């Protein structure tokens, strides 16, 4: 169903796929509720949130999770995370950094990217009509920045997958015809895929970790094993790092 406020419509399902609405919703660390607060699934429930929230739809692929055909592994399901959908890939954090001063973050949003690479975020109202670098953080991927993006007051789209040039300084991996992805292998999140990441993988592999939420499971199949290593080895050899 939709939230409607100040002429805007925001789809609850975009932010919390598969969850039953109970009259109270929370995103961007603020809580909103409807006058009809019983625990039912409600269609077109009116919500008074005061201001329009610009929506940002991103499309991205995470290299290690890429399954072909423009889709990713249902990683959360493979890693036995409870109450998830087979349409969900993994959680990411998205930052908006002002083009004029990218050293500071204007906003930070956490959400789940779907297996088709899409995630939709509700941005603070003040983001509208300003230009930002979009920064994506993921637990086993290299921090990746967009080119500057102007935020529309209602709806903005940005697709990282269509070209390497969609990522700042062309910092993207070619994974399929016409499909580019964020590099995998930065397990310690220091912005480099290098020997400092290997001990974490080696320990997880030796322990045979599986069935839980492990960054070391770089291909997202639910197991930390030898099938994860080739991707790390490739990106380590290439000297892959974040560029911003």
PyMOL commands that set and color helices and strands:
alter all, ss='L'
color gray80, all
select helices_A, chain A and resi 12-15+63-65+75-78+125-127+164-166+168-170+195-207+226-238
alter helices_A, ss='H'
color red, helices_A
select strands_A, chain A and resi 2-5+8-11+24-27+30-33+55-59+66-68+71-72+88-98+105-114+118-122+131-137+144-145+149-150+155-159+173-176+179-181
alter strands_A, ss='S'
color yellow, strands_A
deselect
rebuild
show_as cartoon
